[in-house]
Amino acid sequence: MVAKKSGESGASAGSTATENSLSTDQANQAPKKPQSLGGGVQQAPAEKAPVKKTPKPKAVEGIHVKTIPGLKSFRRAGFGFNQEGISFTLDALSEEQLEALENEPHLVITHCTLELDKEYVGKT
């Protein structure tokens, strides 16, 4: 509440309270958005260039590597292998890794085509 000074009328004191409440309400409101750039000109939204999607391959060349019969597990080229084996896409291995695997007598290598059922991220 606004205190009255001596000599003020009740009407002017009431209007001061109303002015104070208006300025408080205005301060609590969100700022207004600009309506246009002037002269009725409005800024058009920027257009995005169309994204060119490369189709993902459904199958890629790869190898399946497993241990020779009777050998439970074996490590080579940074990987561990067992009798069930692991499949790799060819681009997942360096030339040195592929050569080490193919020249290892404790491993059976089968070249194959791998069907992809998940997102494939390979060399492009």
LOBAKOL-786809 format. One record per residue: residue number from 1; z, y, x of N, C-alpha, C in turn. Coordinates in nm, 4 decimals, decimal comma. Example, Ala and Ser with C-alpha at 12.3 -4.5 7.8 and 13.67 -1.06 7.14 Angstrom:
<recs>
1 / 0,7800 / -0,5690 / 1,3190 / 0,7800 / -0,4500 / 1,2300 / 0,7800 / -0,3300 / 1,3200
2 / 0,7080 / -0,2250 / 1,2850 / 0,7140 / -0,1060 / 1,3670 / 0,7870 / 0,0030 / 1,2900
</recs>
This chain:
<recs>
1 / 0,0000 / -0,1178 / 0,0846 / 0,0000 / 0,0000 / 0,0000 / 0,0000 / 0,1228 / 0,0882
2 / -0,0715 / 0,2298 / 0,0425 / -0,0823 / 0,3535 / 0,1181 / 0,0279 / 0,4475 / 0,0738
3 / 0,0994 / 0,5041 / 0,1675 / 0,2071 / 0,5986 / 0,1337 / 0,1469 / 0,7349 / 0,1049
4 / 0,2036 / 0,8048 / 0,0043 / 0,1551 / 0,9368 / -0,0315 / 0,2203 / 1,0405 / 0,0569
5 / 0,1379 / 1,1371 / 0,0999 / 0,1947 / 1,2531 / 0,1673 / 0,2398 / 1,3482 / 0,0595
6 / 0,3342 / 1,4318 / 0,0935 / 0,3782 / 1,5276 / -0,0063 / 0,2640 / 1,6227 / -0,0370
7 / 0,2437 / 1,6534 / -0,1605 / 0,1383 / 1,7423 / -0,2022 / 0,0110 / 1,6691 / -0,2413
8 / -0,0020 / 1,5351 / -0,2151 / -0,1210 / 1,4619 / -0,2568 / -0,1064 / 1,4204 / -0,4007
9 / -0,2157 / 1,4177 / -0,4696 / -0,2080 / 1,3729 / -0,6070 / -0,2199 / 1,2210 / -0,6084
10 / -0,1804 / 1,1607 / -0,7164 / -0,1866 / 1,0162 / -0,7313 / -0,3297 / 0,9656 / -0,7265
11 / -0,4271 / 1,0433 / -0,7729 / -0,5664 / 0,9998 / -0,7774 / -0,6230 / 0,9850 / -0,6367
12 / -0,5905 / 1,0807 / -0,5488 / -0,6460 / 1,0713 / -0,4147 / -0,5818 / 0,9574 / -0,3375
13 / -0,4549 / 0,9298 / -0,3621 / -0,3885 / 0,8187 / -0,2947 / -0,4494 / 0,6875 / -0,3404
14 / -0,4829 / 0,6751 / -0,4684 / -0,5435 / 0,5535 / -0,5208 / -0,6821 / 0,5316 / -0,4626
15 / -0,7579 / 0,6402 / -0,4463 / -0,8914 / 0,6250 / -0,3926 / -0,8862 / 0,5847 / -0,2459
16 / -0,7851 / 0,6271 / -0,1708 / -0,7703 / 0,5880 / -0,0317 / -0,7425 / 0,4387 / -0,0240
17 / -0,6610 / 0,3863 / -0,1117 / -0,6316 / 0,2437 / -0,1129 / -0,7576 / 0,1649 / -0,1451
18 / -0,8383 / 0,2157 / -0,2392 / -0,9613 / 0,1485 / -0,2751 / -1,0591 / 0,1521 / -0,1580
19 / -1,0700 / 0,2653 / -0,0895 / -1,1586 / 0,2772 / 0,0258 / -1,1162 / 0,1789 / 0,1356
20 / -0,9833 / 0,1673 / 0,1584 / -0,9336 / 0,0742 / 0,2600 / -0,9678 / -0,0696 / 0,2238
21 / -0,9547 / -0,1071 / 0,0970 / -0,9844 / -0,2438 / 0,0582 / -1,1343 / -0,2716 / 0,0674
22 / -1,2206 / -0,1704 / 0,0403 / -1,3647 / -0,1892 / 0,0533 / -1,4042 / -0,2115 / 0,1987
23 / -1,3459 / -0,1324 / 0,2883 / -1,3835 / -0,1485 / 0,4287 / -1,3356 / -0,2832 / 0,4817
24 / -1,2220 / -0,3326 / 0,4319 / -1,1749 / -0,4646 / 0,4717 / -1,2685 / -0,5722 / 0,4186
25 / -1,3136 / -0,5601 / 0,2944 / -1,4066 / -0,6568 / 0,2351 / -1,5397 / -0,6554 / 0,3098
26 / -1,5873 / -0,5363 / 0,3452 / -1,7136 / -0,5261 / 0,4178 / -1,7025 / -0,5917 / 0,5553
27 / -1,5881 / -0,5813 / 0,6190 / -1,5685 / -0,6411 / 0,7512 / -1,5685 / -0,7927 / 0,7434
28 / -1,5255 / -0,8481 / 0,6296 / -1,5199 / -0,9929 / 0,6146 / -1,6536 / -1,0546 / 0,5752
29 / -1,7508 / -0,9731 / 0,5364 / -1,8802 / -1,0261 / 0,4948 / -1,9661 / -1,0591 / 0,6165
30 / -2,0532 / -1,1580 / 0,6002 / -2,1471 / -1,1950 / 0,7070 / -2,2499 / -1,0844 / 0,7230
31 / -2,2979 / -1,0628 / 0,8462 / -2,3993 / -0,9590 / 0,8661 / -2,5272 / -0,9949 / 0,7914
32 / -2,5954 / -0,8908 / 0,7449 / -2,7188 / -0,9127 / 0,6697 / -2,8326 / -0,9459 / 0,7639
33 / -2,9237 / -1,0316 / 0,7169 / -3,0409 / -1,0687 / 0,7948 / -3,1472 / -0,9606 / 0,7791
34 / -3,2223 / -0,9321 / 0,8863 / -3,3316 / -0,8359 / 0,8707 / -3,4364 / -0,8940 / 0,7766
35 / -3,4883 / -0,8084 / 0,6881 / -3,5812 / -0,8566 / 0,5870 / -3,7239 / -0,8665 / 0,6385
36 / -3,7635 / -0,7761 / 0,7223 / -3,9003 / -0,7818 / 0,7746 / -3,9072 / -0,7023 / 0,9033
37 / -4,0239 / -0,7027 / 0,9662 / -4,0443 / -0,6287 / 1,0898 / -4,0827 / -0,4838 / 1,0622
38 / -4,0948 / -0,4459 / 0,9381 / -4,1307 / -0,3091 / 0,9018 / -4,2727 / -0,3045 / 0,8492
39 / -4,2962 / -0,2151 / 0,7551 / -4,4301 / -0,2012 / 0,6995 / -4,4769 / -0,3243 / 0,6243
40 / -4,3839 / -0,4063 / 0,5795 / -4,4202 / -0,5254 / 0,5048 / -4,4684 / -0,6404 / 0,5927
41 / -4,4610 / -0,6236 / 0,7265 / -4,5069 / -0,7272 / 0,8185 / -4,3920 / -0,8236 / 0,8453
42 / -4,4167 / -0,9503 / 0,8304 / -4,3155 / -1,0509 / 0,8590 / -4,3643 / -1,1387 / 0,9730
43 / -4,2703 / -1,1826 / 1,0545 / -4,3057 / -1,2666 / 1,1683 / -4,3308 / -1,4093 / 1,1219
44 / -4,4449 / -1,4652 / 1,1627 / -4,4803 / -1,6026 / 1,1257 / -4,4073 / -1,6992 / 1,2180
45 / -4,3653 / -1,8167 / 1,1676 / -4,2998 / -1,9147 / 1,2547 / -4,3980 / -1,9661 / 1,3598
46 / -4,3453 / -1,9908 / 1,4795 / -4,4298 / -2,0406 / 1,5885 / -4,4789 / -2,1804 / 1,5546
47 / -4,6080 / -2,2056 / 1,5809 / -4,6646 / -2,3375 / 1,5543 / -4,6449 / -2,4262 / 1,6755
48 / -4,6096 / -2,5503 / 1,6517 / -4,5916 / -2,6461 / 1,7601 / -4,7229 / -2,7201 / 1,7830
49 / -4,7513 / -2,7447 / 1,9106 / -4,8708 / -2,8221 / 1,9436 / -4,8479 / -2,9664 / 1,9000
50 / -4,9497 / -3,0333 / 1,8488 / -4,9309 / -3,1727 / 1,8063 / -4,8955 / -3,2608 / 1,9267
51 / -4,8009 / -3,3496 / 1,9046 / -4,7566 / -3,4402 / 2,0101 / -4,8491 / -3,5609 / 2,0111
52 / -4,9065 / -3,5880 / 2,1270 / -4,9977 / -3,7012 / 2,1401 / -4,9155 / -3,8240 / 2,1769
53 / -4,9117 / -3,9204 / 2,0886 / -4,8341 / -4,0413 / 2,1133 / -4,9230 / -4,1486 / 2,1739
54 / -4,8731 / -4,2077 / 2,2803 / -4,9427 / -4,3178 / 2,3429 / -4,8945 / -4,4463 / 2,2780
55 / -4,9857 / -4,5290 / 2,2296 / -4,9391 / -4,6530 / 2,1674 / -4,8687 / -4,7417 / 2,2687
56 / -4,7596 / -4,7987 / 2,2260 / -4,6834 / -4,8869 / 2,3136 / -4,7524 / -5,0229 / 2,3194
57 / -4,7588 / -5,0801 / 2,4386 / -4,8233 / -5,2117 / 2,4483 / -4,7403 / -5,3168 / 2,3758
58 / -4,8070 / -5,4158 / 2,3194 / -4,7372 / -5,5235 / 2,2505 / -4,7076 / -5,6395 / 2,3443
59 / -4,7812 / -5,6456 / 2,4542 / -4,7599 / -5,7519 / 2,5520 / -4,7961 / -5,6989 / 2,6903
60 / -4,7234 / -5,7445 / 2,7920 / -4,7488 / -5,7043 / 2,9306 / -4,7429 / -5,8270 / 3,0205
61 / -4,8039 / -5,8142 / 3,1366 / -4,8017 / -5,9238 / 3,2337 / -4,6646 / -5,9287 / 3,2998
62 / -4,6172 / -6,0497 / 3,3246 / -4,4865 / -6,0655 / 3,3858 / -4,4712 / -6,2006 / 3,4520
63 / -4,3474 / -6,2294 / 3,4924 / -4,3149 / -6,3597 / 3,5518 / -4,1852 / -6,4100 / 3,4922
64 / -4,1705 / -6,5401 / 3,4920 / -4,0457 / -6,6047 / 3,4513 / -3,9944 / -6,6778 / 3,5753
65 / -3,8687 / -6,6505 / 3,6116 / -3,8110 / -6,7056 / 3,7348 / -3,6880 / -6,7882 / 3,6993
66 / -3,6833 / -6,9125 / 3,7502 / -3,5664 / -6,9982 / 3,7306 / -3,5435 / -7,0807 / 3,8573
67 / -3,4274 / -7,1418 / 3,8664 / -3,3961 / -7,2243 / 3,9836 / -3,4651 / -7,3596 / 3,9720
68 / -3,4815 / -7,4244 / 4,0871 / -3,5403 / -7,5589 / 4,0875 / -3,4430 / -7,6554 / 4,0193
69 / -3,4906 / -7,7656 / 3,9662 / -3,4021 / -7,8629 / 3,9007 / -3,2907 / -7,9072 / 3,9953
70 / -3,1701 / -7,9143 / 3,9420 / -3,0539 / -7,9578 / 4,0181 / -2,9781 / -7,8438 / 4,0864
71 / -3,0353 / -7,7242 / 4,0918 / -2,9689 / -7,6091 / 4,1537 / -2,9159 / -7,5198 / 4,0417
72 / -2,7811 / -7,5084 / 4,0341 / -2,7172 / -7,4373 / 3,9245 / -2,7492 / -7,2880 / 3,9238
73 / -2,7383 / -7,2217 / 4,0382 / -2,7675 / -7,0788 / 4,0456 / -2,8124 / -7,0433 / 4,1873
74 / -2,8836 / -6,9310 / 4,1963 / -2,9362 / -6,8865 / 4,3253 / -2,9662 / -6,7373 / 4,3153
75 / -2,9391 / -6,6635 / 4,4253 / -2,9652 / -6,5192 / 4,4285 / -3,0782 / -6,4887 / 4,5262
76 / -3,1660 / -6,3979 / 4,4823 / -3,2741 / -6,3517 / 4,5699 / -3,3235 / -6,2178 / 4,5166
77 / -3,3592 / -6,1283 / 4,6056 / -3,4196 / -5,9975 / 4,5726 / -3,3303 / -5,9127 / 4,4818
78 / -3,1994 / -5,9302 / 4,4943 / -3,1063 / -5,8493 / 4,4146 / -3,0782 / -5,9029 / 4,2761
79 / -3,1233 / -6,0231 / 4,2446 / -3,1033 / -6,0826 / 4,1129 / -3,0404 / -6,2205 / 4,1262
80 / -2,9667 / -6,2608 / 4,0232 / -2,9110 / -6,3951 / 4,0161 / -2,9906 / -6,4773 / 3,9163
81 / -3,0228 / -6,6013 / 3,9529 / -3,1041 / -6,6869 / 3,8676 / -3,0300 / -6,8159 / 3,8372
82 / -3,0637 / -6,8768 / 3,7235 / -3,0061 / -7,0062 / 3,6859 / -3,1191 / -7,0964 / 3,6365
83 / -3,0824 / -7,2098 / 3,5776 / -3,1838 / -7,3058 / 3,5334 / -3,2568 / -7,2611 / 3,4066
84 / -3,1998 / -7,1681 / 3,3307 / -3,2687 / -7,1146 / 3,2128 / -3,3742 / -7,0126 / 3,2532
85 / -3,3441 / -6,9317 / 3,3517 / -3,4393 / -6,8354 / 3,4044 / -3,4336 / -6,6981 / 3,3397
86 / -3,5029 / -6,6053 / 3,4036 / -3,5104 / -6,4659 / 3,3597 / -3,6564 / -6,4234 / 3,3669
87 / -3,7000 / -6,3453 / 3,2681 / -3,8362 / -6,2919 / 3,2677 / -3,8350 / -6,1452 / 3,3106
88 / -3,9363 / -6,1056 / 3,3866 / -3,9529 / -5,9683 / 3,4333 / -4,0943 / -5,9224 / 3,4036
89 / -4,1113 / -5,7961 / 3,3697 / -4,2454 / -5,7391 / 3,3702 / -4,2799 / -5,7136 / 3,5158
90 / -4,4068 / -5,7218 / 3,5485 / -4,4470 / -5,7042 / 3,6882 / -4,4131 / -5,5653 / 3,7409
91 / -4,4178 / -5,4647 / 3,6543 / -4,3868 / -5,3307 / 3,7023 / -4,2365 / -5,3056 / 3,7203
92 / -4,1531 / -5,4011 / 3,6806 / -4,0087 / -5,3881 / 3,7001 / -3,9657 / -5,4269 / 3,8406
93 / -4,0546 / -5,4922 / 3,9149 / -4,0232 / -5,5396 / 4,0495 / -4,1063 / -5,4651 / 4,1531
94 / -4,0455 / -5,4400 / 4,2686 / -4,1221 / -5,3819 / 4,3788 / -4,2085 / -5,4918 / 4,4402
95 / -4,3025 / -5,4520 / 4,5220 / -4,3882 / -5,5511 / 4,5890 / -4,3047 / -5,6434 / 4,6775
96 / -4,2033 / -5,5872 / 4,7430 / -4,1171 / -5,6673 / 4,8309 / -4,0362 / -5,7699 / 4,7508
97 / -3,9831 / -5,7292 / 4,6358 / -3,9067 / -5,8216 / 4,5516 / -3,9954 / -5,9339 / 4,5002
98 / -4,1151 / -5,8987 / 4,4521 / -4,2065 / -5,9993 / 4,4002 / -4,2450 / -6,0990 / 4,5093
99 / -4,2724 / -6,0496 / 4,6289 / -4,3081 / -6,1372 / 4,7404 / -4,1915 / -6,2298 / 4,7775
100 / -4,0686 / -6,1749 / 4,7798 / -3,9514 / -6,2565 / 4,8132 / -3,9302 / -6,3672 / 4,7098
101 / -3,9492 / -6,3354 / 4,5826 / -3,9312 / -6,4362 / 4,4775 / -4,0386 / -6,5441 / 4,4852
102 / -4,1627 / -6,5024 / 4,5039 / -4,2726 / -6,6003 / 4,5076 / -4,2662 / -6,6915 / 4,6305
103 / -4,2080 / -6,6443 / 4,7388 / -4,2002 / -6,7241 / 4,8623 / -4,0695 / -6,8024 / 4,8752
104 / -3,9836 / -6,7976 / 4,7739 / -3,8553 / -6,8670 / 4,7803 / -3,8709 / -7,0096 / 4,7284
105 / -3,8426 / -7,1113 / 4,8129 / -3,8587 / -7,2509 / 4,7692 / -3,7528 / -7,2976 / 4,6681
106 / -3,6441 / -7,2247 / 4,6517 / -3,5390 / -7,2630 / 4,5564 / -3,5645 / -7,2095 / 4,4148
107 / -3,6751 / -7,1364 / 4,3977 / -3,7069 / -7,0773 / 4,2675 / -3,8420 / -7,1272 / 4,2176
108 / -3,8534 / -7,1395 / 4,0853 / -3,9789 / -7,1745 / 4,0201 / -4,0291 / -7,0479 / 3,9508
109 / -4,1487 / -7,0037 / 3,9887 / -4,2075 / -6,8813 / 3,9329 / -4,3235 / -6,9198 / 3,8425
110 / -4,3241 / -6,8656 / 3,7208 / -4,4340 / -6,8883 / 3,6275 / -4,4890 / -6,7524 / 3,5862
111 / -4,6173 / -6,7271 / 3,6128 / -4,6803 / -6,6026 / 3,5671 / -4,7107 / -6,6180 / 3,4190
112 / -4,6827 / -6,5113 / 3,3422 / -4,6967 / -6,5207 / 3,1975 / -4,7260 / -6,3839 / 3,1372
113 / -4,7558 / -6,3843 / 3,0089 / -4,7693 / -6,2618 / 2,9310 / -4,6445 / -6,2509 / 2,8445
114 / -4,5762 / -6,1391 / 2,8553 / -4,4516 / -6,1195 / 2,7811 / -4,4776 / -6,0356 / 2,6578
115 / -4,4382 / -6,0866 / 2,5416 / -4,4488 / -6,0096 / 2,4185 / -4,3259 / -5,9215 / 2,4077
116 / -4,3491 / -5,7955 / 2,3742 / -4,2400 / -5,6985 / 2,3667 / -4,1927 / -5,6848 / 2,2231
117 / -4,0627 / -5,6953 / 2,2037 / -4,0081 / -5,6782 / 2,0699 / -3,9170 / -5,5569 / 2,0612
118 / -3,8924 / -5,4897 / 2,1724 / -3,8114 / -5,3682 / 2,1753 / -3,8910 / -5,2595 / 2,2446
119 / -3,8330 / -5,1402 / 2,2503 / -3,9004 / -5,0296 / 2,3162 / -3,9213 / -5,0605 / 2,4628
120 / -4,0433 / -5,0469 / 2,5081 / -4,0795 / -5,0776 / 2,6459 / -4,0955 / -4,9483 / 2,7235
121 / -4,0234 / -4,9368 / 2,8333 / -4,0362 / -4,8210 / 2,9202 / -4,0834 / -4,8747 / 3,0540
122 / -4,2098 / -4,8632 / 3,0795 / -4,2669 / -4,9137 / 3,2036 / -4,3356 / -4,8031 / 3,2799
123 / -4,3939 / -4,8380 / 3,3901 / -4,4676 / -4,7403 / 3,4688 / -4,5925 / -4,7003 / 3,3928
124 / -4,6232 / -4,5711 / 3,3990 / -4,7435 / -4,5224 / 3,3315 / -4,8420 / -4,4676 / 3,4320
</recs>
